């Protein structure tokens, strides 16, 4: 897998996890404050779309994951 694919998999997984922990209707509900984490991930995805810079991708590249297209 390439770094850009892993970034999307990680971001999607973290969004789903934070929603499961932050939405009251979820059986895994802990606190509504988890929704701030969802917001943080969304803002980072938005900024990376405009700037073409993503910290998670840089970390993955340093760990040896290939860049892809």
C-alpha angles and dihedrals in degrees: 000000000000127000094252091054092049092048090057093045092049094045093048092048093049092048092052092046094049091048090051089052096042107041114086093217091061120099087222094055114148107155139338087237088080086075088072087064089053089052091049092054092047092050091049091050090049094050092047089054090057101036100032088225122119125174093205091055091050090051092049091048090053088051089058103261112147120248100231124195 
